[in-house]
């Protein structure tokens, strides 16, 4: 592809973003991180990588990341907590919709034409199909899911209006770690909630065991963060080369694991024997989301190459080595 590539990564100091940044570097692509550290960590920023600290709500700060021939943007920044978004809808819309509008505006101003948008399985709500595809009906059940769907619409509108080369990657439950110093520190995600309980002597809990699923707990499609990061690199390379991609790709494993099954596997992996506490359902949580990743496998070399136990093992290594010391986000 000739000259070296430079891609802005919003949210590049966060859990998924930091893995994407390292995957880009391994592929010879220069990352520029824009992150306000509201949920990321400066320790996740590699030495020598340009880091612009600031919010997407501050357009002037955002512009400062777009210097020196930027080829594209991977947009991961946002408020990503589905349950919390139900009680903080205006905050969620401001962060995820206004921030995305600002980003697309700066891209247009600076002539940056390649865009990978971090979307979510939350756009589907509770699907009617056993396995969703990109053609499945979208019906988000939380403000978070709504903002991700709006983000896809904004992307599609810029494709039509300005010839933006773009694709949206709908994530399912991203877990695991590619390095002991890069772990998930979210205060709402299952793995860190579980690990924190185990390392502080409290009892892990399950939100809802009365869903219409085999064991009553939510069923999710778990994918390893390293595999997710790799798909971003392929998408960035193809868009930079002028290769047209589909507008939407599911990054799903095609099989579901219940929260109770995760608890059982976690007991084996960590060596902590426990019986989880059952709590009421959490607002905005659909019963089951499992997706086909066939389209992404065809175009983005997508594969979920880790078992659930391998995901837990890598996440546990990160938690026990460094992540627990960093603490929870926010």
Secondary structure, DSSP 8 states (H G I E B T S, - for coil): --S--EEEEETTTSHHHHHHHHHHHHTT-EEEEEE--SS--GGGS-TT-EEEE--TT-HHHHHTT--S---EEEE--S---HHHHHH-HHHHHIIIIIHHHHHHHHHHHHT--EEEEEEEGGGG-S-SSSSB-TTS-----SHHHHHHHHHHHHHHHHHHHH--EEEEEEE-EEE--SBTTB----SSSHHHHHHHHHHHT---EEE-S-SSSTTSS-EE-EEEHHHHHHHHHHHHHHHHTT----SEEEE--S--EEHHHHHHHHHHHH------EEE---TT--SEE-B--HHHHHHH-------HHHHHHHHHHHIIIIIHHH----
